[in-house]
Amino acid sequence: MDESIQTVWNEAQARANEQYYTQRRRITVDPITRLEGHGKIDIFLNEQGDVERAYFQVPELRGFEVFSLGRPAEDMPQITSRICGVCPTAHHMAGTKALDDLYRVEPPSPARKIRELVYNLFMLEDHALHVYVLGGPDFIVGPDAPPETRNVLGVIQTVGLDIGKRVISTRRRLRESIAYLGGKVVHPVLGLPGGVAKGIAPEDLPQFQEVAQAGLEFALFTLQVFKDVVLKNPAYMDLITSDIYTHRTYYMGLVDDKNRVNFYDGKIRVVSPEGKEYAKFAVQAYLDYIAEHVEPWSYVKFCYLKGVGWKGFMDGAESGIYSVAPLARLNASEGMATPEAQKAYEEFFKTFGQKPVHHTLANHWARVIEMVYAAERIVELVNDPEITSTNLRVIPTVSPTVGVGVVEAPRGTLFHHYETDEDGILRKVNLIVATQNNSARMAMSVEKAAKGLIHGGEVSDALLNKVEMAFRAYDPCHACATHSLPGQMPLVLSVYNASGKLVHQQKR
Amino acid sequence: MSERAGRTLVLALGNDLLGDDGVGLEAARQVAGQVDATVDVVETGEAGLALLEMLEGYARALLIDSVVTGRYPPGTILEFSPDDFRRVVAPSPHYAGLPEVLEMARRLELDFPYEIRILAMEVLNPYEFLLGFSEPVHENLPRFVQRALQILGEWRCENSPLVIPPR
């Protein structure tokens, strides 16, 4: 890297930050203190020891947009995939699709299928990680279990060593398949405007088909584990459907031409809290539908539906707050495009007896259903006659101006928006990451859980874990905004009494 | 995994778009030019379960990373063993999950390094998009690299050559 370029970027960065801090200082409210690379939940009690307010905050990596300006747009799929090690493939794919749009070029059908294959491999692997490692312990081990067992080790203890081994080996094979096509999982180099860099050699196809079959068996097995452990336990079902974990909001997700869930492409569909279609639009129009609200106490902006408006942190059709991620995708669609997933989808809504389902913890079940869909879609794609085609690229010919791309990241809708000069040099960059789309509902979820669980000043580890469960269900990856680990984001939970004194603190 | 048997892994953690956060990656690149063919040098921005896959099969592993403990001046070189993270709340997000990963490897009877050491540098600001290192990190980088080579050298003395002696 040329040192003078480095200096210019860093100076621009420093200016942007200074401006940011100046704006923040003006509106910062005590007693929220600075974040230091970890998430925070601050719970404020009143005189009676009940919860007056609870704030959930995440740190944010600042300055990515400034960092990108002046670079060639083609670099974005690589650079954005390095924002963090959590969902590199999602950023890579959203970036690649934004480049397709920027250069007005449609990838040939085999290239599109390769992308969709890689994307579904990634979704399956990432969801499996959450089910077994990050969010799963809340249910598989139990929400009241002591913290030292409420982790992946406790999961293995509960489900057995063989299953543990199966999780590890399936995950490894899925990742190897992604690496075959995209290079390193963390720094994929697959996507190019108008296509992909690599296809599948016919002689290697059998190994993909084998992995696909193993992946499908694994997903169906996971669905069975979920049913056995969670759905057959009335106490868990009561917890999932309890009011403290329920919010009636809008839901957003990508759908195909039959309004079925699609992770890779389609139109963005939004349904109201009553389940009616509120909007359906191509990603290029996203700014007509989505706006961002700023709160003095948080670094993260809160997205809401422009047409409905920001009415504060409240539920209902009058409030523009919407949700993304697995539950939202199921709610915003009318079905799944593969048979086993469709069956599971129908059972899901039948069990709850409502659509949309408003229970935040139902995200865990929705995630497993999505694993089944991803796995079935992988099987379809590796058996598609076109999948070994070498027709992988259409070379762009037009001058670039604006490009917008979207995918469903594991944690929800992810937008990439680039504007360039005629040489493809970036002049404007806007990313809306999944967790930002979810941030308003997540803040409400944490506060509602805290208010519902903490009474008379009594705080225990089990209670506080149940507060955390309210946001863990969303699988919050703030890593586009932080480089923290998936779900194991260091979290500091503090409880303050009515005089503002810290009475309880725990760190994870 | 058999191609890893008996070998040593130098695993660098970090993100070089995040200023000081990338110090482990830079150190590893410098180390890579000075070790023999029995050492694999790998860079990653991942953590958690991915570490399991990366470590599996190696005889020994040296992790190189940045940390923010807030207790030492930036540029300070720190050494940990995986056991330390059972007691310490992860000073770097990269480690969250490392104790679990090791425990999991043990319970699942995976072939795992019998020795793992962690070499880390206290850094200033790993939370902003920046290129290049802060002054104290930059200044201490050569010592950081030297210490990594020294550890690899100690391991060499215990069995086959790992570090090529400087000419």
Interface residues (C-beta under 8 A of the other chain):
Chain A: M1 Q6 W9 N10 Q13 N17 E36 G37 H38 P59 L61 R62 G63 F64 V66 F67 I79 R82 I83 C84 G85 P88 L129 V133 N151 V152 L153 I156 L161 G164 K165 I168 R171 R172 R175 V185 V186 H187 T482 H483 S484 L485 P486 Q488 M489 P490 K507 R508
Chain B: N15 L17 L18 D21 T44 G45 E46 A47 G48 L49 A50 L52 E53 V68 G70 V89 A90 P93 H94 A96 G97 E100 E103 M104 R107 L108 L110 P126 Y127 E128 F129 L130 L131 G132
